[in-house]
């Protein structure tokens, strides 16, 4: 596995696995700081390297009237505060190439959203930033299609890449988690992320609709992903998911995080032994 990420404060060497976690979208500075502090304590205790994730902008909402986040400038200020106060790397979605220059001044990892995974200009701009890049495999892509955005980023000379499985479209308004995709993504040689809390999201429903997600499956799917060899778990967490302004039906309750991580560590230990 290529571990060329070189992210300050994050290394997969000698770790059971890594974690990317935080609220789906930045809601308030207080929520961002509270979540970062609690997750940092948990991951430090468990020996899990941690990247804080929260989006400064969610551009693929179901309605123009739903909350999209504080925006680029205010969102980056909050992420920078999280980064400096808790000494942890930070990640956010970048939706267009025009955001890359400013975002890369704060973010340690630029995330190419799943719906934009074939956007050439975005992949090139992210690659040229020199930052670590998380490429999310589009729901519409076969696993070997991940080489399309990988090669675009690599063409800039940037090999600081991780690739993310986040489910595959299965008919209308449904996603399926094909564990085999983790195997094929590992063939890229890059660290493989499994985005469990977006896998359980049901497309087409609003964030507050009870049909918008099946979060009760996060625990089981997390264990399955670790058993199948994923390198980094991606779990969006919130102190009170039902009140969240985005992905309320698919995020994990923060108080449940530690127990899930402990179970995954136990599974990883059994596999290694």
N, C-alpha and C positions, 0 to 999 in steps of 0.2 A: 504493500500500500504506500502510495506517495503521501508523505506527511510534510508537504511544503508550505503549509498554511502560515507558519511563522507569525502567529498572532500573540502579541504580548499578553501574558496571563492565561493563555490557553494552549495546552499541549495534550495530545492523546497518548503520548508515551507513558507507559506504566499505569495508565488509567483504565478502569473497567469500561468506560465509554464516556462520551461528552454529552453536555446538555445545552440546548438552546431553549430559553424560556422567558416569558414575560407576557403581559397583556397583549391581546391582538393589536390594539391601537392605543396610542397615548391618549389617555382621558384627562388626567390632571397630573401635575408634578408630584403631588403627594402620593397618589396611587403608584406612580412609576417608582418613586424612591422607596416606598414601603415594600413593594413586591421585590425589588432588586435586593434590598437588605435581607429579607427573609430567605429568598432563594440562595443568596450568597452564603448565608449561615448554614443552610442545609447541605449545599454542595461542598463547602469546605469541610464540614464534619464527615461527609461520606467519601471525600477524595475524588470528586467528579469535577473536571474542568467545565467552566460555565461561561456562556455568552448570553448577555441580556438582549432580548428581542422585543421591540414594540415599534409599530409603524407610525411614522410622522404623518403619513397620508395613506388612506385606503381608497384607491381610485376605482375599485371594481365592486362598489356597493350595489344593492338591488334597486335602490331608489336615489334620485338626486337629492332627496330631502333627508336622507339618513346621515348620521354623523360620519365624517371622513377623517377626523383627526385635526390637530392644531395647525398643520401645514409645515412646510419645509423649515422656515426660519425658527419658529417657536419650538417645533418638535426637536430640531437639532440642539437647541439650547438645553432642553430637558434631558436629552440623551447624553449630552456632554456632561451635565451635572451628575447623572447616574454613573457615568464612566469614571469621573474624577473622584467622586465621593466614596465609591466602593471598590475602585481599582479593578474594574472588570471590563472586558471588551464589549462593544455594543454593535447591534445589527439592526438594519431596517430595510424595508423594500425600497427600491429606486424604480420609479415608473417611466422615466424618460431620460434621455441622454443629457438634457439641459440641467438636471439636478445633480449629476455625478460629481462635478467639480466641487460644489459646495458640500455635498453629503460626504465626500471622501475626506474632507478636512476634520470630520468628527467620527464617522463610522469606522470601525475596524473591519467590518464585513459588509459588503454591498450585496443585497439579495435581489436576484432577477426573479420577478413573480412568475408563477406557473403560466398564467395567461399570456405572458410576454416572452416566453422562453425561446421563441423563434425570431424575435426582433433583432435584426442584425446591428442597427445603429446603437441600440442599448447595450448589447453584449460587447461590442467593440469599445464603447466609451467606458464601460465598467472595467474591462480588461486593461485599458490604457491608464486607469487610475493607479494601478500597481497594488491596490488593496486586495485582500482575500475576497473571493466571489462565491456566493452560494447560488447555484443554479437549480431552480425548482423545475422538475420535469412536469411539463404540461399534462393536464388530465387527459388530453386528446392524443398523447404521444405514446408510441411503443417504447419499450426500454432502450432499444438501440438507437432511437432518435435523439437520445441525450447527447450523442456525439456531435449533433448539429451545433448547438450552442457551445459545447466544449471547444470545438475547433475554432469557433469565432473568437472566443476569449484567448485561447492558446496562440492565435495568430498575432496577438499583440505582444507575445513573449511572456505573458502572465500565466503561471502554472499554479497559482495559489487558489485552488478550486476545491469546492465540495459540491456534491450532487445530492438532490433531495427527492425522495419518493413521497408523493402526497395523494396517492390514489389515482384510479383510472375511471373515466366515464363508463357507466354500465347502464345502457339504456337512457331513458329520460329521468332527470332529477335523482340520480343515484350514483354513488361511487363504490368501487370495489377495491379492496386491498389485496393485491396479488403479491404474496410473499416472494414469488420467484423473481420479481423485479429487483429485489435487493441483491440477489445473486448476480444478475446481469449488470446492475449499476456498479457493483464491486469490480467487475471486469475492466472498468475504466481506469482503475488504479488510484482513484481519488477517494477520500473519505466519504462514506455514504451516510446521509442524514435520513431519518424517517420522521415525517411530519404527521404524527398521530392525530393531533387535534384538528387538522384540516381534512384528514381522511374520513373522520366521523361527521364532517359537515355535509349537510344535504343541500346541493345546489338548487337555486331557484326560490328558496324560501327566505323570508326576512330574518334578520338576526334574532328577533324576539319571538318569532313563531315557534311553538313547541315542536313543529315538524322540521325545524332548521338544523337539527343535529342529534346524534345519538352518543352523547358524552359518557354514558354509562359503560361504553365499550373501550374507553381509553386505557383502563388498567390491563385488560386482556390483550389488546393489540400492542401495547408497549412491551409486554412480556414476550409476545410472539416475535416482534421486531428484533429484540436483543437476542433471543434464541436463534434467530436466523442470521445474525452476524452484523447488524447495523452498527455503525461506529458512533453516531451521535443521535440522541433522541431530541425531537423538536416537540415541546409541549407548551402550548399557550395556557397561561395560568392567570387567575383573577381571584381576589379575595371573596367576591360574591358574583359568580357568573351570571345568575339571572338578571342582575342589574347592569351588566356590562353593555357598553354602547356598540359593540361589534362582536359577532360570533358568540352570543350569549348562550346558545344551546350546544356549543361544542367545546368550549373551554373547560379546563380542569380547575376544580376548586383548589386554591392554594394550599389549604390545610391537608389535602390528600396527597400532595406531591411527594413528601418524604417517604411515605410507606410504599408508594409505587416504585420509587428509585431503589429502595432497599430490596424489594422483590426482584428487580432487574439485576442488581448486583449479585444476589444469590444465584440467579440463573446463569449469569456470566461466569461465576466461579465454578459452577458445576460443569459448564462446557469446557473451560480451560483445564480443569482437573481430569 
